[in-house]
C-alpha cells in the first residue's frame, strides 16, 4: 500500500477538504432534488425513496467508470486509483461506495463526516475512510492554462541545450587581421626578424656593422587619439562600421527522441531507433546498446533488469531475467507480466513496471 502511494505522489494532486465537501454537497443535492420531484409528481414516498437510491447507484457506477460525478465536474476534480492515474473501476468503486453509503445512513450528516475524515489521512494524501477502503484518491484536474504551461515547460526541457559562449572580440583600439594578428603585432614580429641581419654601411671601403635600433611599438597619431576621444557616443543599438562581427552559431540538429518518464521524476532521452538496457547497474551486450541507470531507492530493480527497443515505429519491451519481475500496465490499469526473454509490444498509453519502479514512454521532437 505504501509503495502504491509513493508512486501516486509522482502524478497526484489531492483535492482539498473544502472542495471535496462542496462536491459531495452538490451530489447529495442532485439526488435529493430528483427524489423530491418524483415524490411530488407521484404522491408516493416509496417512489421518492426508490428514485433516491437509483440516483445514488447511478452516481456510484459513473464515478467508478469515469471518476466523475456532478460535484466533481463542477469543482474540477476526479476520483482515481491510488496507484495509477486511471478511473477506480467497479471493484474499488463498489467498496468505496458501500463505505460512504454506510456512513451516510448512520446520520443525516454522516456522509459529510465521512468525507471530512480525509483531513486525518496518515499518509497526507487526502483519503477519507471510504477512499482508504476502496484504495482510491480524489485529485485535482489541471485547467487548460496549467496544461498549456506544463506542455511549454516540457517542450523547453526537451529542447534545452548548453550554449557555448561566443569568442571574445579583440581589445578596443585594435583590429584583427588575417590569422587573428593585429597590425602592431605583425610590425613588431617583422622588425625582430630583420634585426639580426645587421645592415652594412661602407666607411672608407670597410664594411661596418651598424647597431640594431631599439624596437618600439608604433604609437597612434595624436590627431587620431584626440578625434577618437572627442567622438560622441553612439546611440543604443548602433555599432561602429569596423566593429568585430560575432561568429554565427552552429546549426542545431533536430530529430525525434524517445522520452522515458519515471515515477521518481527521473527522465531519459534516447535517439531512435534505439536498443537500451535499463537497470540498477546495466551492462551492454554489444556496443550499439545504450544504457539507462534507473534511480531506485527501494533496491527493487535488478542490475540489468529490462530491455527497451524502438524499431519500426513500435516500442518493444522484454524482461532480462530480473529478480522482482516486470509487467505492462495498460490504460485501464490491467497488468500483464512479462515473461523472461519474450519481446512484447508496448501499447499506446501503457506503462512499464520494473520492481517497484515504473515509467511511461513518449516520442518528442528535440535537439539531437
N, C-alpha and C positions, 0 to 999 in steps of 0.2 A: 504494500500500500504506500509506504513512504517512497519507494522507487517511482511509482506512478506519479505521485505528487511532485517529486523532484523533476521529472520530465515535463510535467504540465507548466512548471514555472517558466519554461523557455518560451511559451506562447500565450499563456492565460493571463488575462487582466480581470480579476474577480470584481463583480458588481458590488457597489456599496450597499450598506444596510438600508438606507433611506430609499434608494431606487428599488430594491427588492420588495420592501413593504408596500411601496406605491404600486408596483406591478401586480402584486398579489391582491391588493385592494381593487384594482381595475378588473382583474379576472373574476373576483368574487362578485363585484357589482354586475358584471355581464351575466353571470349565472343567475343571480337573484332577480335581475330585471326580466330575463326570459321566463323564470318560474312564476313571477308575479303576473306577467302578461298572460301566461297560459291559465293561471288560476282565475283571473278576471274574465277571460274570454269564455271559459267553460263552466265557471262557477264551482269547480271541483278542486278541493285542496289536494286530493290524491294525484290528480293530473299535474298540478303545480309541482308537487314533490318529485314526480317521475321526470318532469322536464328539467328540474334542478339536477337530479342525478345524471340524466343523459348529457346535459351540458358539461358537467364536471368530467364525465368519462371521455367526451369528445376532446375537451381541452387536454386531458391526460395523454390520449393517443397522439394528438397533433404535436404535443411537446416532446413525446418520446421519439417521434419520427423526424421532426424538424428542429426541435429545440426552441420553437417559438410558441408564444401564447399572445393573447390580445395585449396584456400588460407588457410582456417582453418586447413586442413590436413597438409599442408606444414609447418605451423608455430605452430603446436600442440596446437590448441585452438578449442573450440566448442561454439555454441550458445545454451543457455538453458533457461528454465523458470526462472523467478526471485524469485520464492517461493519454488522451489524444484529442485533437480539435475536430471531433465528429459529434453528430447527434447521439443522444443516450442509447437509443434502441429500446425495443419493447421490454426486455427483461429488466434493465435498470430503471426504465421509466415506470414500470408497474410497481417495483419495490418502493421507489421514491414516492409515487402517488399514494400507495397504501399507507405509508407512514405519515405523509402530510394529511391525508384524509382522516386518519385516526386522531391526529392532533386537532383537526378542525371540529370533529364531533365531540371532543372532550368538553368543550365550552364554546360559547359564541366567538370568543376572541382566541380560541385555541390555535387557529390557523396562523394568525399574526404572531402569536408567541412562538410557534414552531419556526416561522421564518426568522424571527429575531434571534434564535439560537445560533445563527450564522456568525454573530459577533463573538461567540465563545469558541470558535474553531481552534483547537490546539495547534494546528498546522498553519494558521493565519492565511487560509485560502478562502475564507468567507463561506464555508459549507455549513448548512443547517443540519439538524439531526436527520432530516429526510435525505439530504444530499449525501451524508456520510453512509447512510444505509444503502442508498442506491448507487454510490460511487459516482457522483455527478458534481459538476460545478456550474455556477451561474456567472457568465462572463460578460464583459462589455463588448459591444460591437463598434469597431472604429468607424468614424464618419468618413465621408468622401474626401474631405480635406486631409484627414490623417492618413488615409490610404495613399493619396497622391504624394504627400510628404514622404512617407516610407518608400514609395516607389522611386522618387527622386533620389533619396539617400542611398537606396540600393544601387541605382544606376551610377551615381557618383562614386560609390565604393568600388564597383566593378571596373570603372574607367580610370580610377586613380593610378598615377604612376609617378615615380620620382623624377623631379625636374632638375636637369643639370644646369648649374649657373653658367651664364654667358661669360666668354673670355673678357678679362678686364681690358678696357681701352687704354691706349698709350697715355703717358703722363701729359698733363696740359703743357702746351708750348712746344710739343714735338709732333712730327708726323712720321708714321712708319712708312718705310719704303719697301722695296722688294725684299722678301725673306725676313721681314719684320725688323730691319735695322733702320735706325734714324740717320739723317744726313750727318749729324755731328759724329756719331759713332763710326760711320764709314770714312769720314775725313781723318779722324784720329788713327784708324787702322791703316790707312794709306800712308800717312806720314811715318808711322812706326815701321812700316815695311820698307820705305825708301831710305830712312835714316842710316841703317848700317852701310849702305852703299854711298860712302862719302864722295862728294863732288870734288874733282881735282881741278885746281887752278894753277896756272903756269906763272911763275915769277922768275924771270931770267932763264927760262927754258927748263927749270927744275920743277917737276910736279910736287905740289904741296897739298896734303890732305886738309881740307877745311873742316873745322869743328862743326858738329851737327847742331843746328839751332834748337833751342828747347821747344818741345811740343806743347802747344796750348790750345784749348778748345776755343773755337770761334765764338765771338760774342755777338749777340744780336745788335743790329744797328740801334742807336739811341732813338732815332726818329720812330722806328717801328715799335720800340718799347713804349715810348710816350703815346703813340697812337693807340696801341692795344690797351694801355691803362686808361686812356680817356674815352674808349669806345663805350657807348651806353649799353646797359644790359638788354639782352633780347627778351621779347615778350614770352609769356608761358606758351609752351607747345612749339616754339620756333627754335631751330638749332642752326649753327653756322654751316656754311656750304662745305667747308673742309672737315667737318666733324666726322669721327670714325663711325662706320656703319656696323651694327652688331650682326653677327652671323645668323643666318636663318636657322630655326630649329630643325632638327632631323625629323623626317616624316614618321608618324606612328602607324604601325601595322595593326589593323583591327580585324577581328575574326570572331568565330563562335567558340565559346568556352563552356565547359561543364562545371556547374557550381554545386558544391556539396554543403548543405546547412545542417550542422549537428545540433542535438538538443542542448549541448553545453554552451552554445554560442560560437563554437569553432566553425570556421569556413575554409574551404579549399577550392581553388580554381585550377582547372586542368584543360589543356589544349586537346581538342578532339580531331580525329579519332584517338582513343587512348585505351591503355590497359593499365590498371592501377591496383596495387595491393594495399589493403588497409589493415592496421593492427597497432598493438602497443609498441612493438619494435619490428616493423615489417621488413622482410627480405625480398629481393627481386630474383625471380627465376631466370631472367635474361635481361640484357642491357636495356631493352625497349620498355620494360615495365616501370611505371612511376610508383612512388611510394608516398603514402599519407599516414603520418603518425597520429593516431586518434587519442585525444585527451580523455582519459578515463580515471577519475578519482576513485571509483569503486573497484578498480582492478578486475573488471569482468570481461575485458576484451583480451583475446589471445594475442600472442606475439605476431603471427601473421594470420589474421582472422578471416578476411573476406577478399574476394577479387571482384572488381567492377570493370566492365568493358563497354565501350561505346563503339559500335560498329553498325553500319547500315541504318543510321538514324534510329537505332534502338539501344537501350541500356540493358545489359545482362549482368546478373549477379550470381556468384557461386561461393559456397562455403568451402574453406580450405582445411577442414578438419578441426574446427575450433572446439574449445572445451565446453563453453556455455551455449554454443549453437547460434544460429541466425534464423531470422524469419522475415517474411514480407508482410506488411500491413497495408490492406487496400483502403480506398477512401471511405468505406463503410465501417472500418475498424476490425474487419475479419482478418485473422492471421493465418499464414501458411508457412510451415517450417521448411527451410532449405536443406536438401539432402547433400551430404558431403560430396563434392566433385561434380554435382549436377548443375548445369547452367540454366538459369531461369530468367525469362524476360521480365523486366520491371515495368508494370503497367503505369499508365499516366495517373498522377495523383497519389501513387502509393509511396510508402516509406519503407526503409530497411532497418531492422533492429538487430544489433550485434551485441550479445550480452545484455548489459543494462543501458547501452548507448543506442541511439537511433539517429537517422539522418534522412533528409529528403534530397532529391536530385532535380535540378533545373538547368536549362540551357539559356545562356545570356550572350549578348554581343558586347565585346570589350576589347581592350588593347592586349595584344599578344605579347 
